[in-house]
Amino acid sequence: MPPLAPLRPGSYDFSRDMFFQGIGASGFVMGTITAVAPPNAGGLRLRYAAVMQGLRDAIDARIRATLDGDNRAIATALLTGRRDAITTPVNDAMFISGLGHVLSISGYHMAVVAGVVFFAVRALLALIPGLAAGFPIKKWSAAAALVASAFYLLLSGAEVATQRSFFMTAVVLIAVMVDRRAITFRTLAVAALIVLAVAPEALVHPSFQMSFAATLGLVALVQIGMPNLFASPDHSTTARIALWGGREIAMLFMASMIAGLGTTPYAAFHFHRVTPYGVLANLGAMPVVSALVMPAGLLGLLAAPFGLDGVFWWLMGIGIDWMIAVTRWVAALPGAVGRLPAFGIAPLIAASVGLILMWPAALVGRVRARGRNDLGSVGSATRHPHRRRWPERRGARQGRAAASDADQQRQFPAEGVVGRGRRPARCRRRFAQ
C-alpha cells in the first residue's frame, strides 16, 4: 500500500520521510516469516549495515546478561540508539518530565563521549614526562576523541541529531588541533551547512530544528553569559561558592533552562506539549547521567572484548535507576503534563528569527564588554597614576615578577618597596593621613 498520508493538514507526513529514505510502499504479512538466503552478497553499504547491526546486537546481549527491564532498554538506547524496548509508562514519563532528550543520541551524548576520551587520553599521556614536555598531547587527545566520536556516530545509527552533534564536535576538536577558538557561532553554522548539504530535507524535521535551537542557545550562553556570569577571583565570596561547586550548579541550571527555552517553540509546534518542570528534572538527573551512567557505559564497551564488562553495566544500572526515579517523581507533580493546542507556523518563524538574532546580539555584547573593560583600565590608571599597571595575562605577570621589584626599587630608591605590586611606604603614609 502507499505510504500513510498526514492524518490532518499540517501534521506529520510519513510519506515525505519515506520518500527521502527511498521507500515507495509499506505493508504487512500474515503467517510465519521464513528467512531465505539472498541471491547475492549485496554491496558495500549493505555489508557495513549488517556488521554494525551485529555489533549493536552483541552489545545488547552483553547488557542483557547483567540488566533487565527498562534499565537494559535505556542502557542500550544510550549506547546504540535502539529505543524500541523501553516500556510505554517510562517512555511517557521521560518526555513529560523533560528528560526525553536523554533517549535520543545528540549533542549531549557526543560531548560526553568526546570529553571523557579527550581527558582520559590526555591524563594518560601526561603521566609520561617525555611526551608531556616535548609533544602536543592536547592535540593528540583531540584526535583520539574525534576517532571515538566517529565510532559512536556509526554505532548509534547516524540519525540527524547525531550527525549534527558529530559535525559540531568534529569542528570543535579540529579547532583544538589547529589552535583556534572552538565554541563559536561559526562552528555551529559550519555544522548546520554540513548537515544540510548531506540531507537537505532535515531542515523541516523537528530533530534538526530542536537540536540546533538548543545548541544555539548554549553557544549564546558561552559567548554572552559565561564571561559576565561570574565575578573575578578578587571576590572572596564568589570564590568560596565556586570551590563548593556553586559555579557548576549554576551552569547546569542555566544550560538546562536555556536549552529548554530554545526547544519549547518547536516542541509546542510539532508535539503540542511543553515541560514545565524540565529544569528541575535535568538538575536532579543529568549530573548522575554525566558522572556515572555515560562513563560506565564507555568503560563497559572497552571491557566487553575481555569479558570484564559486567561491573560497568551494573554501575550504569544504578545511575539509570536514579534517573527513572527522578523522571517518575517529576512526571507525577501537579501540572507536569503541559498540553497546547495546534497553532500556525507564524509564531514558530518569529521564534526562529529571535534565536538567530542572538548572533549579532552576542557580537554587540562582546564589543560593549570589551569597551567597558578598556574604560575601566583607563579610569584606574587615571585615578592612580603612581601605580604601575602590569599586564593582565597571568603568564606575563609571572614572567616579569622579578623585573617588577627591580623597577619599583629604581623608581623609589629612598623608601624602598614593601611587597611586589604595592605602594611605597611614603605613599602609604600619605594616604593614611
N, C-alpha and C positions, 0 to 999 in steps of 0.2 A: 504494500500500500504506500501511497505518497507520504512524505513527512508531515507531521502534525502541524496544522496552521495555528496562528495565535488564537487563544480562547476568547479574547476580546480585543478591540482595537488598541494598539499601543502596548500590549502585553508581550511576554517573552515569545520570541519567534523561533521555534525548534527548526523549522525548515531552513532558516538562514544559517544557523550554525552547522547544520548537517551539510549544506551546500559547500561551505568552506572546508569541511572535513572530507569532501569527496564522496559523501554518502547520498545516494539518489532515492532510496526507499528503505522502509523498515517493515518488520513483520514478526510473526511468532509461529512456532510449530508445536504440534501436539504429539505426544508419544515419546518413546525413548530415543535419545540422540546417540548416534553411532559415529565414532571418530574414524576417519579413513586417512590413509597416507596421501599427502599432497602429490600432485602429478610432477612437480619439480621442487627443488630445494628453496626456491624463492630468491629474491635479490638481497643485496647487502642490507638494505633497510629492514627487511623482514627478519633477517638473521639477527641484526642488532636488537630489534624489538623482542625477539624470543630470548636472547641472552639476558637482557635487562629484566624481563618478566620472570625468568627463572631465578635471578638474583633476588628480586623482591619476594618471591615465594619462599626462598631459602631463609631470608631474614625473618619473615613472618613465622616460619616454622621454629626458628630458634627462640623468638619471643614467646610463642605459644607454649614452649616447654617450661617456661617459668611463670608467665602471667596468663590470665584468662579474663573473659568478660570484656567490659569497657576498658579496663586497663590495657589489655592486649591490643584492642582495636585502636585506642588513641596512640599507643606507642608505635604501632605500625603506621598510622597516619602521619605521625611526626617524622618518621624516617623514610617512608616510601611513598607517601601521598595517597594511599588507599584508605578511603574513609567509609567504605560500604558496610563494615561490620559494627559500627557504633550504633547502639540502641537508640530508638526514637526519643525516649524521655531525656537521656543525657544530651543528645544532639540538640534538641529544642532548648534545653536549659543553657547550653553553651551559647546559643545565639541570643536568647533572651537576656542573659547576663552581660553580654558584650564580649565574651571570650571566644566567639566563633572563629575569629581570625587565627587562633592558635591551630585550628584544624586544617587550615589552608596554608601550604608552604609558600611563604612570601618573603618580604624583606627582613622581617624579624628573624626567621629561621636561618636565612642565608647569612645575616650579620652575626648570629651566634656561632654558626659553623666556622665562618671565616675568622672571627675573633678568637675562638678557642684554639684553632690551628695556628694562627699567627703568634699568639702569646706563648703557646706551648713550644713551638719550634724555636722562637727567639730565646726563651728561657733555657732550653737545652743547649743551643749554640753558645749562649753567654757563659755556660759552665766551662767552655774550652777557652783559656786565655788567649791562645794564639789566634783563634778565629775572631774573638770579640774585639781584639785590639787592631787587627790588620785587615779585616774584611767587612763588607757591608751586610752584616747579618740581618739587619732590618729589612733590606730588600730581598734577601733570600727567604725570610719568613713570609713576606708578602707574596712571593712566587709560590711557596708551598700552600698558602691559604687560597690562592687563585686556583690551583690544581684541585684542592679539596672542594672548593665551591663548584667547580665544573662537574666533578663526580657527583656531588649532591644534586645538581641540576638534572643530570641524566637519570639518577636513581629515582627521583621523585616524579618523573614523567614529563618534565619541561612544560608545565602549564604557563598561561600568560603571566600570572602573578610571579611565578618562579623565574620565568625568563627576564621579566623586568628587574626583579631583585638581583639576579645574577649579573646582568649587564651593569646595573648600578654598582654592585660590589666589585665587579671587574674593573670598572673605570676608577674606583677609589683605590684599589690595590695597585693598579698601574700607575696612578698618580704618586703613590708612595714610592714605587720603584724608580720613578724619574724625578723625584724630589719636587713635586708640585703639590699645591693645596688640594685636598681630597674632597671634602664635603662642601660642594657649592651648587648653585642653581644650574650652572653649566653642566656639571656632572649629571644632574637629573635630566636636563634637556637632551644630552647625548644618549642616555639610556632610553628615553622616550622615542627618539628618532630611530634607534636601532630596532626597538620593538615594532614600531610602525612599518619600518622597511621590511621586516620579516613577516609580519602579519598585520596588514592594514585594517582588516576587519575588526581588530581588537579595540579600535577607537570607541565604538559604541557599546562595548561589553562592560558590564558592571565591575568585573575583576580589574580591568585596566584602569577604569575611572577611579575606583576606590583605592587601589594600591598607589597610584600616582598622587592622588589627593592627600593621602596620609603622609607619603614621603615628602611632598611639597611642604606640608605644614611642619614636619620635623626639620627639614633643611632651613626653613624660615626661623625656627626656634634656635638652631645653631648659629645662623647668621645674625639674627637680631637680638634674641633673648639671652643667650648664654653670655655674651660679653658684658651685658649690663645687669644680669640677674644677681650676681654675687658681688659682694664688696671686696675690696682689696685685702691682702693679708694684714694690713695695718689695723683692721677692725678685729679686736680680740674676740668679741662675742661671736662674730661670724666664723672666725677660725675655729673656735671650740665646737660650734654646731657642725661645721664641716667634718671635723675629726670624728664626731659621733655618727656620721652617716647622714646628716641632715641634707647635704648637697645632693647625695644620690636619691634620697626620698623625694626631694623637691623636683629633681629632674624626671624621675619616674612619674610623678604626679602630673607634671606639665606635659610630658610626652604622651601619656595616656589621654589627657584631656584634649590636646591639640589634634592627635590622630583621630580621636573620636569625633571631634567637631568637624574635622576635614571630610570625614566619610559620611557624616549624617545626611547631607542633602542627597547623596547618591543612594544610600540605603533606604531613605524615605521614598525616593522616586521609584526604585526598582523593586523593593521588597515591602514597602508600605509599613515600615516599623522603625522605631528608634530604641535606644538602650539608655534609659535614664540613669542607671547605676553602673554604667560601663567603667567609669573611673574607679569606683570602689572595687569592682571585681578584678580589674587589672592590678590595682595596688595590692590586693590580697593574694593573687595567684602568680603573677608574672615574675616576681623575684625568685620563687621556688622553681618555676619552669626554667628560668635563665641560669640559676646557680646549680640546679640538681638534675632536672629532667633531661635537658638537651646535652649537657656534658656527659651524663651517664650513658645516654644513647650513643654518642660518638665513641666513647670508650668501649661500649658493647660491640659496635661494628668492628673496631680494631682487634678486640679479643676473640671474636667469633671464630676466625680460622684456627685458633689454638684451643678451642673448647673451653675458654675461661670467661665466657660472657654472661653466665648465669647471675653472678652477683650484681652486675651492672644493670641487667633488666630488673632485678629486684629493687635496686635503688630507684630506678626510673619509675617503677610501680608505686613506690612510696610518695614520690612527688606528684604523680597523676592522681592518687587518692586525695591528696590535699587540694588539687585543682578542681576535682569533681565536687568535693565538699563545699568549696567556696562558690562554685557555679550554682549548685542547688540552693545554697543559702541565699545568694543574691537573687536568683530567679524566683524565690518564694516571697520576697519582700513586696509590700503593697505598692502597686503602680509599676512593677517591673516590666510588664508587658505593654510596650508603647506602640499602639496601632495608629496609623494615619490613613486617611482616605487618599485615593489617587488624585494627582494633580498634573497640570500640564508641564510642558518642557521649559517654559519661560523662566520660572524660578530656578530650575536647575542650571540654565545658561547663566543667569545672574550670579548664582553662587560660584560657578566655574570661573567667571570673569573676576570675581573678587579674590579667589585663590590665586589666579595668575598675576593679579596686580601686586601680590606680595613681593614679587621680584623687584620692581622699581622701588617699592617701599623699603625693602632691605637695603638697597643701594643708598637711598636718601638717609636712612637711619645711620648707616655706617659713616657717611660723609659728615652728618651732624655730630656724631660721637667723636669723630676724629677732630672736627673743628673745636669742640668743647675741650678736648684734651690739649690741643695746641694753645688755646686761650688760657687754660689753667696753668700750663707751663710758663707762658709769658707773664701771667699775673704773679705767679710765685717768684719768678726771677726779679720782677719789678719791686715786690714788697721786700725782698731780702737780697739786695744787690751784693752784700758782703759774702753770701753763701755761694759756694761753688756747686753748680748743677752738674752732677755726674751723669753719665749715660744711663738710661733706664734698663738697658739689656743686662741681664744678670752676668753673662759672660764678660761683658766689658767692665762691669764693676769689679768682678773678681780679678780680672787681668790687670787692672790698674790700681789695685788695693795699696801696693807698696808705694807707687808713684804719688798717690793722693796725700799720704802722710808727708812725703818729701816736699810736695808743692806747698802744703799748708805751713810747713816749717819755714820755707823760704818767704812765704807771704807775711807771717807773723814771727819774726826771729826773736823778739824780746820775750813775749809771754809764752810762746810755745803752744802746743795743741794738746788738748785732753781728749783722747779718743778720736778715731778716724771719722770724718764727716760731721763733727760737732763744731760749735762756735768756739773761738779762742776764749781764754779766761777773761781778757779785757772786755770783750763784747758781752759775756755772760754777766759780769759785774755791772756793766752799764744798764743792761736790760733789767736786772734785778732791782736796781734803784728806781 
